[in-house]
Amino acid sequence: MQAEFERQKREMILRAKGDPALKKISLDWINATAPYRYVYHFSWMGRPMIQFPQDILAMQEIIWQVKPDRIIETGIAHGGSLIFYASMLELLGGGGQVLGIDIDIREHNRREIEKHPMFKRIQMIQGSSVDRKVVQKVYAWVGKREKVLVVLDSNHTHAHVRKEMELYSPLVKKGSYLVVFDTIIEEMPEDFFPDRPWGKGNNPKTAVDEFLRVNQRFEPDREIEGKLLITVAPNGYLKCIRD
């Protein structure tokens, strides 16, 4: 029964992913909700997340499947996703830890994160995720045998994300994931980010496309995107397929 359920599920996911009308509806929905700052409306254990609930559910599935020893996230903001990752590792048991990196960890956010019950599994580094000294600290924190999951969600320009992928992808081994958020920027209207340095042609999606042309260790997990339909990370759930 379970095998048949899984077969039917995968069949429906593939059909949904291949439906251009459904893709358009999903993108229209994302565009329509953006002016209401929909992505800011959710929290995890008291801390704002700034993520779609759909993507957080996908991350839960990935973490439960991979069972990482270390989760690295670039971009901290209010800390909700750090708390979420830490709570998932708490459920898994063991000594799993989360590392957050941000060029500007605001003091009020740091205070709230540090007094949270899940902080026992969290460490933070203030600095640019592509700074050599920061990267050295990250590699020292990981160690040699750890199973690592990497999430990139900081500066969304092509150059920054591409550099992050180059620097952090070696930490991800076969079976784990390198997740690149906000690839959806490439599919948003041309003038959608007038006050930001990123936009069409200069964003995480263009960085992912370039990375995949030269790196054969990763491929997009099409099933995740296919079942979510609404996601900020189309083609951004990159599974490591070889060591």
Phi and psi in degrees as GROMACS dihedral restraints (atoms count N, CA, C in turn):
[ dihedral_restraints ]
;  ai    aj    ak    al  type     phi  dphi    fc
    3     4     5     6     1   -63.7    20    10
    4     5     6     7     1   -40.8    20    10
    6     7     8     9     1   -63.1    20    10
    7     8     9    10     1   -40.3    20    10
    9    10    11    12     1   -68.5    20    10
   10    11    12    13     1   -39.7    20    10
   12    13    14    15     1   -58.2    20    10
   13    14    15    16     1   -46.1    20    10
   15    16    17    18     1   -65.2    20    10
   16    17    18    19     1   -39.4    20    10
   18    19    20    21     1   -62.1    20    10
   19    20    21    22     1   -46.4    20    10
   21    22    23    24     1   -64.7    20    10
   22    23    24    25     1   -39.5    20    10
   24    25    26    27     1   -60.8    20    10
   25    26    27    28     1   -48.4    20    10
   27    28    29    30     1   -64.8    20    10
   28    29    30    31     1   -35.7    20    10
   30    31    32    33     1   -63.1    20    10
   31    32    33    34     1   -44.7    20    10
   33    34    35    36     1   -66.8    20    10
   34    35    36    37     1   -36.8    20    10
   36    37    38    39     1   -62.9    20    10
   37    38    39    40     1   -45.2    20    10
   39    40    41    42     1   -63.4    20    10
   40    41    42    43     1   -40.2    20    10
   42    43    44    45     1   -65.6    20    10
   43    44    45    46     1   -42.3    20    10
   45    46    47    48     1   -64.5    20    10
   46    47    48    49     1   -43.0    20    10
   48    49    50    51     1   -63.6    20    10
   49    50    51    52     1   -31.5    20    10
   51    52    53    54     1   -87.0    20    10
   52    53    54    55     1     5.9    20    10
   54    55    56    57     1   -95.0    20    10
   55    56    57    58     1   104.8    20    10
   57    58    59    60     1   -64.1    20    10
   58    59    60    61     1   -32.5    20    10
   60    61    62    63     1   -66.3    20    10
   61    62    63    64     1   -40.1    20    10
   63    64    65    66     1   -67.2    20    10
   64    65    66    67     1   -39.1    20    10
   66    67    68    69     1   -61.3    20    10
   67    68    69    70     1   -41.2    20    10
   69    70    71    72     1   -64.3    20    10
   70    71    72    73     1   -42.6    20    10
   72    73    74    75     1   -60.2    20    10
   73    74    75    76     1   -43.4    20    10
   75    76    77    78     1   -63.2    20    10
   76    77    78    79     1   -43.8    20    10
   78    79    80    81     1   -68.3    20    10
   79    80    81    82     1   -39.3    20    10
   81    82    83    84     1   -60.8    20    10
   82    83    84    85     1   -39.4    20    10
   84    85    86    87     1   -64.2    20    10
   85    86    87    88     1   -44.3    20    10
   87    88    89    90     1   -60.3    20    10
   88    89    90    91     1   -45.3    20    10
   90    91    92    93     1   -63.4    20    10
   91    92    93    94     1   -39.0    20    10
   93    94    95    96     1   -71.3    20    10
   94    95    96    97     1   -31.7    20    10
   96    97    98    99     1   -87.1    20    10
   97    98    99   100     1   -18.7    20    10
   99   100   101   102     1   -57.1    20    10
  100   101   102   103     1   -42.6    20    10
  102   103   104   105     1   -61.6    20    10
  103   104   105   106     1   -20.3    20    10
  105   106   107   108     1   -92.8    20    10
  106   107   108   109     1     8.2    20    10
  108   109   110   111     1    52.5    20    10
  109   110   111   112     1    44.0    20    10
  111   112   113   114     1   -52.0    20    10
  112   113   114   115     1   -40.0    20    10
  114   115   116   117     1   -65.2    20    10
  115   116   117   118     1   -18.1    20    10
  117   118   119   120     1   -89.1    20    10
  118   119   120   121     1     0.2    20    10
  120   121   122   123     1   -88.2    20    10
  121   122   123   124     1     1.4    20    10
  123   124   125   126     1  -124.1    20    10
  124   125   126   127     1   151.3    20    10
  126   127   128   129     1  -137.2    20    10
  127   128   129   130     1   164.5    20    10
  129   130   131   132     1  -129.0    20    10
  130   131   132   133     1   117.7    20    10
  132   133   134   135     1    50.3    20    10
  133   134   135   136     1    42.4    20    10
  135   136   137   138     1    93.8    20    10
  136   137   138   139     1    -5.8    20    10
  138   139   140   141     1  -115.4    20    10
  139   140   141   142     1   132.7    20    10
  141   142   143   144     1   -59.0    20    10
  142   143   144   145     1   142.8    20    10
  144   145   146   147     1  -104.4    20    10
  145   146   147   148     1   -36.1    20    10
  147   148   149   150     1    54.9    20    10
  148   149   150   151     1    51.9    20    10
  150   151   152   153     1  -145.2    20    10
  151   152   153   154     1   153.4    20    10
  153   154   155   156     1   -70.0    20    10
  154   155   156   157     1   137.9    20    10
  156   157   158   159     1   -55.2    20    10
  157   158   159   160     1   -34.0    20    10
  159   160   161   162     1   -60.3    20    10
  160   161   162   163     1   -43.3    20    10
  162   163   164   165     1   -69.6    20    10
  163   164   165   166     1   -34.5    20    10
  165   166   167   168     1   -66.0    20    10
  166   167   168   169     1   -38.0    20    10
  168   169   170   171     1   -64.0    20    10
  169   170   171   172     1   -39.1    20    10
  171   172   173   174     1   -63.0    20    10
  172   173   174   175     1   -41.0    20    10
  174   175   176   177     1   -64.5    20    10
  175   176   177   178     1   -36.2    20    10
  177   178   179   180     1   -60.0    20    10
  178   179   180   181     1   -44.3    20    10
  180   181   182   183     1   -64.1    20    10
  181   182   183   184     1   -41.9    20    10
  183   184   185   186     1   -62.5    20    10
  184   185   186   187     1   -47.5    20    10
  186   187   188   189     1   -62.8    20    10
  187   188   189   190     1   -41.7    20    10
  189   190   191   192     1   -66.0    20    10
  190   191   192   193     1   -34.5    20    10
  192   193   194   195     1   -74.8    20    10
  193   194   195   196     1   -48.2    20    10
  195   196   197   198     1   -76.9    20    10
  196   197   198   199     1   -37.1    20    10
  198   199   200   201     1    53.5    20    10
  199   200   201   202     1    60.9    20    10
  201   202   203   204     1   -71.0    20    10
  202   203   204   205     1   152.3    20    10
  204   205   206   207     1   -84.5    20    10
  205   206   207   208     1   -29.5    20    10
  207   208   209   210     1  -137.1    20    10
  208   209   210   211     1   134.6    20    10
  210   211   212   213     1  -120.0    20    10
  211   212   213   214     1   126.9    20    10
  213   214   215   216     1  -112.4    20    10
  214   215   216   217     1   128.2    20    10
  216   217   218   219     1  -125.4    20    10
  217   218   219   220     1   126.2    20    10
  219   220   221   222     1   -95.5    20    10
  220   221   222   223     1   128.6    20    10
  222   223   224   225     1    96.8    20    10
  223   224   225   226     1   110.2    20    10
  225   226   227   228     1  -104.8    20    10
  226   227   228   229     1   -43.2    20    10
  228   229   230   231     1    53.0    20    10
  229   230   231   232     1  -124.2    20    10
  231   232   233   234     1   -81.9    20    10
  232   233   234   235     1   -12.2    20    10
  234   235   236   237     1    95.0    20    10
  235   236   237   238     1     2.0    20    10
  237   238   239   240     1   -60.7    20    10
  238   239   240   241     1   -39.3    20    10
  240   241   242   243     1   -73.0    20    10
  241   242   243   244     1   -34.0    20    10
  243   244   245   246     1   -58.7    20    10
  244   245   246   247     1   -44.8    20    10
  246   247   248   249     1   -62.3    20    10
  247   248   249   250     1   -41.7    20    10
  249   250   251   252     1   -61.0    20    10
  250   251   252   253     1   -49.8    20    10
  252   253   254   255     1   -61.4    20    10
  253   254   255   256     1   -41.1    20    10
  255   256   257   258     1   -63.3    20    10
  256   257   258   259     1   -39.3    20    10
  258   259   260   261     1   -67.7    20    10
  259   260   261   262     1   -34.7    20    10
  261   262   263   264     1   -66.0    20    10
  262   263   264   265     1   -41.9    20    10
  264   265   266   267     1   -66.1    20    10
  265   266   267   268     1   -33.8    20    10
  267   268   269   270     1   -61.5    20    10
  268   269   270   271     1   -42.2    20    10
  270   271   272   273     1   -65.8    20    10
  271   272   273   274     1   -35.2    20    10
  273   274   275   276     1   -69.9    20    10
  274   275   276   277     1   -24.6    20    10
  276   277   278   279     1    80.6    20    10
  277   278   279   280     1  -178.7    20    10
  279   280   281   282     1    79.9    20    10
  280   281   282   283     1  -162.9    20    10
  282   283   284   285     1  -107.8    20    10
  283   284   285   286     1    25.6    20    10
  285   286   287   288     1   -55.9    20    10
  286   287   288   289     1   142.5    20    10
  288   289   290   291     1  -133.1    20    10
  289   290   291   292     1   155.1    20    10
  291   292   293   294     1  -118.6    20    10
  292   293   294   295     1   138.6    20    10
  294   295   296   297     1  -121.8    20    10
  295   296   297   298     1   122.8    20    10
  297   298   299   300     1  -106.7    20    10
  298   299   300   301     1   138.0    20    10
  300   301   302   303     1  -125.2    20    10
  301   302   303   304     1   130.5    20    10
  303   304   305   306     1  -151.6    20    10
  304   305   306   307     1   141.4    20    10
  306   307   308   309     1   -69.5    20    10
  307   308   309   310     1   -21.6    20    10
  309   310   311   312     1  -145.1    20    10
  310   311   312   313     1    95.3    20    10
  312   313   314   315     1   -89.4    20    10
  313   314   315   316     1   105.3    20    10
  315   316   317   318     1   -68.3    20    10
  316   317   318   319     1   142.3    20    10
  318   319   320   321     1   -58.9    20    10
  319   320   321   322     1   -41.0    20    10
  321   322   323   324     1   -67.2    20    10
  322   323   324   325     1   -33.9    20    10
  324   325   326   327     1   -70.2    20    10
  325   326   327   328     1   -41.5    20    10
  327   328   329   330     1   -59.3    20    10
  328   329   330   331     1   -43.8    20    10
  330   331   332   333     1   -59.5    20    10
  331   332   333   334     1   -45.6    20    10
  333   334   335   336     1   -66.7    20    10
  334   335   336   337     1   -38.4    20    10
  336   337   338   339     1   -66.3    20    10
  337   338   339   340     1   -44.4    20    10
  339   340   341   342     1   -68.0    20    10
  340   341   342   343     1   -24.8    20    10
  342   343   344   345     1   -94.9    20    10
  343   344   345   346     1     2.5    20    10
  345   346   347   348     1   -78.1    20    10
  346   347   348   349     1   144.7    20    10
  348   349   350   351     1   -56.6    20    10
  349   350   351   352     1   -27.2    20    10
  351   352   353   354     1   -84.8    20    10
  352   353   354   355     1    -1.7    20    10
  354   355   356   357     1   -63.7    20    10
  355   356   357   358     1   -20.9    20    10
  357   358   359   360     1   -59.4    20    10
  358   359   360   361     1   -18.4    20    10
  360   361   362   363     1  -109.2    20    10
  361   362   363   364     1    12.4    20    10
  363   364   365   366     1  -120.9    20    10
  364   365   366   367     1   138.5    20    10
  366   367   368   369     1  -128.6    20    10
  367   368   369   370     1   155.0    20    10
  369   370   371   372     1  -134.8    20    10
  370   371   372   373     1   146.9    20    10
  372   373   374   375     1  -126.3    20    10
  373   374   375   376     1   126.5    20    10
  375   376   377   378     1   -93.6    20    10
  376   377   378   379     1   124.6    20    10
  378   379   380   381     1   154.8    20    10
  379   380   381   382     1   169.7    20    10
  381   382   383   384     1   -70.7    20    10
  382   383   384   385     1   136.1    20    10
  384   385   386   387     1   -65.9    20    10
  385   386   387   388     1   -14.6    20    10
  387   388   389   390     1  -106.3    20    10
  388   389   390   391     1     4.7    20    10
  390   391   392   393     1   -72.0    20    10
  391   392   393   394     1   135.4    20    10
  393   394   395   396     1   -56.7    20    10
  394   395   396   397     1   -42.6    20    10
  396   397   398   399     1   -67.3    20    10
  397   398   399   400     1   -36.9    20    10
  399   400   401   402     1   -65.1    20    10
  400   401   402   403     1   -45.8    20    10
  402   403   404   405     1   -60.7    20    10
  403   404   405   406     1   -40.1    20    10
  405   406   407   408     1   -60.7    20    10
  406   407   408   409     1   -41.1    20    10
  408   409   410   411     1   -63.2    20    10
  409   410   411   412     1   -40.1    20    10
  411   412   413   414     1   -63.8    20    10
  412   413   414   415     1   -47.3    20    10
  414   415   416   417     1   -63.3    20    10
  415   416   417   418     1   -37.5    20    10
  417   418   419   420     1   -65.7    20    10
  418   419   420   421     1   -37.2    20    10
  420   421   422   423     1   -67.5    20    10
  421   422   423   424     1   -36.6    20    10
  423   424   425   426     1   -70.9    20    10
  424   425   426   427     1   -45.3    20    10
  426   427   428   429     1    81.6    20    10
  427   428   429   430     1  -169.9    20    10
  429   430   431   432     1  -100.9    20    10
  430   431   432   433     1   -24.1    20    10
  432   433   434   435     1  -112.0    20    10
  433   434   435   436     1     4.2    20    10
  435   436   437   438     1   -76.6    20    10
  436   437   438   439     1   144.6    20    10
  438   439   440   441     1   -88.2    20    10
  439   440   441   442     1   120.0    20    10
  441   442   443   444     1  -116.5    20    10
  442   443   444   445     1   137.7    20    10
  444   445   446   447     1  -116.0    20    10
  445   446   447   448     1   128.0    20    10
  447   448   449   450     1  -115.0    20    10
  448   449   450   451     1   133.9    20    10
  450   451   452   453     1  -125.0    20    10
  451   452   453   454     1   121.6    20    10
  453   454   455   456     1  -105.6    20    10
  454   455   456   457     1   117.6    20    10
  456   457   458   459     1  -154.5    20    10
  457   458   459   460     1    48.8    20    10
  459   460   461   462     1  -114.1    20    10
  460   461   462   463     1  -122.8    20    10
  462   463   464   465     1   -62.3    20    10
  463   464   465   466     1   127.1    20    10
  465   466   467   468     1   -96.4    20    10
  466   467   468   469     1    13.9    20    10
  468   469   470   471     1   -73.2    20    10
  469   470   471   472     1   154.9    20    10
  471   472   473   474     1   -54.9    20    10
  472   473   474   475     1   -51.2    20    10
  474   475   476   477     1   -61.5    20    10
  475   476   477   478     1   -42.0    20    10
  477   478   479   480     1   -68.3    20    10
  478   479   480   481     1   -48.2    20    10
  480   481   482   483     1   -64.8    20    10
  481   482   483   484     1   -40.4    20    10
  483   484   485   486     1   -60.9    20    10
  484   485   486   487     1   -40.8    20    10
  486   487   488   489     1   -67.6    20    10
  487   488   489   490     1   -41.3    20    10
  489   490   491   492     1   -58.0    20    10
  490   491   492   493     1   -44.0    20    10
  492   493   494   495     1   -62.9    20    10
  493   494   495   496     1   -41.1    20    10
  495   496   497   498     1   -63.0    20    10
  496   497   498   499     1   -41.0    20    10
  498   499   500   501     1   -77.4    20    10
  499   500   501   502     1   -38.5    20    10
  501   502   503   504     1  -102.5    20    10
  502   503   504   505     1   -18.4    20    10
  504   505   506   507     1   -60.8    20    10
  505   506   507   508     1   -32.7    20    10
  507   508   509   510     1   -61.1    20    10
  508   509   510   511     1   -20.4    20    10
  510   511   512   513     1   -74.5    20    10
  511   512   513   514     1   -19.6    20    10
  513   514   515   516     1   -91.5    20    10
  514   515   516   517     1   124.8    20    10
  516   517   518   519     1  -107.1    20    10
  517   518   519   520     1   171.2    20    10
  519   520   521   522     1   -50.9    20    10
  520   521   522   523     1   129.6    20    10
  522   523   524   525     1    98.3    20    10
  523   524   525   526     1   -19.2    20    10
  525   526   527   528     1   -97.2    20    10
  526   527   528   529     1  -173.2    20    10
  528   529   530   531     1  -132.2    20    10
  529   530   531   532     1   148.5    20    10
  531   532   533   534     1  -113.8    20    10
  532   533   534   535     1   108.5    20    10
  534   535   536   537     1  -102.6    20    10
  535   536   537   538     1   125.7    20    10
  537   538   539   540     1  -114.6    20    10
  538   539   540   541     1   108.6    20    10
  540   541   542   543     1   -82.4    20    10
  541   542   543   544     1   160.4    20    10
  543   544   545   546     1    67.7    20    10
  544   545   546   547     1    27.6    20    10
  546   547   548   549     1   -65.5    20    10
  547   548   549   550     1   -16.6    20    10
  549   550   551   552     1   -60.8    20    10
  550   551   552   553     1   -20.0    20    10
  552   553   554   555     1   -53.8    20    10
  553   554   555   556     1   -35.6    20    10
  555   556   557   558     1   -64.0    20    10
  556   557   558   559     1   -23.2    20    10
  558   559   560   561     1  -100.9    20    10
  559   560   561   562     1     1.5    20    10
  561   562   563   564     1   -84.6    20    10
  562   563   564   565     1   163.4    20    10
  564   565   566   567     1   -57.1    20    10
  565   566   567   568     1   152.3    20    10
  567   568   569   570     1   -53.7    20    10
  568   569   570   571     1   -40.1    20    10
  570   571   572   573     1  -101.9    20    10
  571   572   573   574     1    25.4    20    10
  573   574   575   576     1   -74.4    20    10
  574   575   576   577     1   -25.3    20    10
  576   577   578   579     1  -124.2    20    10
  577   578   579   580     1    64.7    20    10
  579   580   581   582     1   -65.9    20    10
  580   581   582   583     1   -24.6    20    10
  582   583   584   585     1  -104.8    20    10
  583   584   585   586     1    16.9    20    10
  585   586   587   588     1  -121.0    20    10
  586   587   588   589     1   154.7    20    10
  588   589   590   591     1   -78.7    20    10
  589   590   591   592     1    -5.1    20    10
  591   592   593   594     1  -109.5    20    10
  592   593   594   595     1   165.1    20    10
  594   595   596   597     1   173.3    20    10
  595   596   597   598     1  -163.4    20    10
  597   598   599   600     1   -56.7    20    10
  598   599   600   601     1   134.1    20    10
  600   601   602   603     1    82.1    20    10
  601   602   603   604     1    -5.3    20    10
  603   604   605   606     1  -149.8    20    10
  604   605   606   607     1    83.1    20    10
  606   607   608   609     1  -166.1    20    10
  607   608   609   610     1   178.4    20    10
  609   610   611   612     1   -58.7    20    10
  610   611   612   613     1   -33.8    20    10
  612   613   614   615     1   -64.9    20    10
  613   614   615   616     1   -43.6    20    10
  615   616   617   618     1   -65.0    20    10
  616   617   618   619     1   -33.9    20    10
  618   619   620   621     1   -66.8    20    10
  619   620   621   622     1   -42.7    20    10
  621   622   623   624     1   -61.0    20    10
  622   623   624   625     1   -45.6    20    10
  624   625   626   627     1   -58.7    20    10
  625   626   627   628     1   -44.4    20    10
  627   628   629   630     1   -66.5    20    10
  628   629   630   631     1   -42.4    20    10
  630   631   632   633     1   -60.1    20    10
  631   632   633   634     1   -45.0    20    10
  633   634   635   636     1   -69.1    20    10
  634   635   636   637     1   -22.4    20    10
  636   637   638   639     1   -71.1    20    10
  637   638   639   640     1   -23.3    20    10
  639   640   641   642     1  -117.5    20    10
  640   641   642   643     1    -9.0    20    10
  642   643   644   645     1  -119.0    20    10
  643   644   645   646     1   117.0    20    10
  645   646   647   648     1   -94.8    20    10
  646   647   648   649     1     5.6    20    10
  648   649   650   651     1   -84.7    20    10
  649   650   651   652     1   -15.1    20    10
  651   652   653   654     1  -125.8    20    10
  652   653   654   655     1   151.7    20    10
  654   655   656   657     1  -146.6    20    10
  655   656   657   658     1   148.5    20    10
  657   658   659   660     1   -63.2    20    10
  658   659   660   661     1   136.0    20    10
  660   661   662   663     1   -82.2    20    10
  661   662   663   664     1    97.0    20    10
  663   664   665   666     1   -67.2    20    10
  664   665   666   667     1   -27.6    20    10
  666   667   668   669     1   -67.1    20    10
  667   668   669   670     1   -38.9    20    10
  669   670   671   672     1   -61.1    20    10
  670   671   672   673     1   -52.2    20    10
  672   673   674   675     1   -61.1    20    10
  673   674   675   676     1   -39.2    20    10
  675   676   677   678     1   -64.0    20    10
  676   677   678   679     1   -37.2    20    10
  678   679   680   681     1   -85.4    20    10
  679   680   681   682     1   -26.6    20    10
  681   682   683   684     1   -71.3    20    10
  682   683   684   685     1   -46.5    20    10
  684   685   686   687     1    66.7    20    10
  685   686   687   688     1   -51.3    20    10
  687   688   689   690     1  -101.4    20    10
  688   689   690   691     1   112.3    20    10
  690   691   692   693     1  -156.7    20    10
  691   692   693   694     1   148.5    20    10
  693   694   695   696     1   -88.4    20    10
  694   695   696   697     1     0.0    20    10
  696   697   698   699     1  -126.6    20    10
  697   698   699   700     1    49.9    20    10
  699   700   701   702     1   -61.4    20    10
  700   701   702   703     1   131.5    20    10
  702   703   704   705     1    64.3    20    10
  703   704   705   706     1    13.6    20    10
  705   706   707   708     1  -101.9    20    10
  706   707   708   709     1    -9.3    20    10
  708   709   710   711     1   -89.5    20    10
  709   710   711   712     1    92.0    20    10
  711   712   713   714     1   -97.8    20    10
  712   713   714   715     1   117.4    20    10
  714   715   716   717     1   -93.5    20    10
  715   716   717   718     1   134.6    20    10
  717   718   719   720     1   -79.4    20    10
  718   719   720   721     1   120.7    20    10
  720   721   722   723     1  -106.9    20    10
  721   722   723   724     1    -7.2    20    10
  723   724   725   726     1  -155.3    20    10
  724   725   726   727     1   148.7    20    10
